[in-house]
Amino acid sequence: MQQMDALKCAIGYRPYRVENGIHVSTRNWCGYRQEMPFWEDLVVKGYATKRLHRLFNETVYSLSESGIKYLENVLSVKIKIS
């Protein structure tokens, strides 16, 4: 459940934001001061990517294309990142 919540949080998913079966997001990231094991597992599985944001000294995780497709299947919605 923690991984699913993390994927949804990265794109700001809220059920009430879904219109006509589509969730439009203006972001695709979550930043943390340290590496997070549940995100690291998603990176290994190919559902997420990570990078270091040097200015804020944070590890930033984003959904990969595979992660977006996976989340679309689980939530039964189309996800568009704008």
C-alpha positions in Angstrom: 0.0 0.0 0.0 2.9 2.4 0.7 4.1 2.1 -2.8 0.7 2.7 -4.3 0.3 5.8 -2.1 3.7 7.0 -3.3 2.9 6.6 -6.9 -0.4 8.5 -6.5 1.3 11.2 -4.4 3.9 11.8 -7.1 1.3 12.8 -9.6 -1.1 14.5 -7.1 -3.8 11.9 -7.8 -7.2 12.5 -6.1 -10.3 10.7 -7.3 -12.3 13.9 -7.5 -9.8 15.3 -10.0 -10.7 12.6 -12.6 -12.9 13.9 -15.3 -14.3 11.7 -18.1 -11.9 8.9 -17.0 -8.8 11.1 -17.2 -6.6 12.4 -14.5 -4.5 15.4 -15.6 -1.4 16.1 -13.5 0.9 19.1 -13.6 3.6 17.2 -11.7 5.4 13.9 -11.5 7.8 13.9 -8.6 8.3 13.4 -4.9 11.4 14.7 -3.0 12.9 13.3 0.2 16.0 14.1 2.2 17.1 10.5 2.0 16.6 7.5 -0.2 13.3 5.8 0.6 13.2 1.9 0.4 9.7 1.7 -1.0 10.7 4.1 -3.8 14.0 2.3 -4.4 12.0 -0.9 -4.9 9.8 0.9 -7.5 13.0 2.0 -9.3 14.3 -1.6 -9.4 11.0 -2.8 -10.8 11.1 -0.1 -13.5 8.0 1.8 -12.3 10.0 4.9 -11.1 13.2 6.9 -11.7 15.3 8.8 -9.3 17.7 11.7 -9.4 19.6 13.9 -6.9 18.4 17.5 -6.7 21.7 19.1 -5.7 20.3 22.5 -4.8 18.0 21.1 -2.1 20.1 18.0 -1.4 17.0 15.7 -2.0 16.4 12.5 -3.8 13.7 13.0 -6.3 11.5 10.2 -7.5 9.3 10.2 -10.6 7.0 7.7 -12.3 8.4 6.1 -15.4 6.3 5.3 -18.4 5.9 1.8 -17.0 4.8 3.3 -13.6 2.2 5.5 -15.3 0.8 2.5 -17.3 0.7 0.4 -14.1 -1.1 3.1 -12.2 -3.6 3.6 -15.1 -4.4 -0.1 -15.0 -4.8 -0.2 -11.2 -6.9 2.9 -11.0 -8.8 2.3 -14.3 -8.1 5.9 -15.5 -6.0 7.5 -18.1 -3.2 9.6 -16.7 -1.9 12.7 -18.6 1.2 14.6 -17.3 1.1 18.1 -18.6 
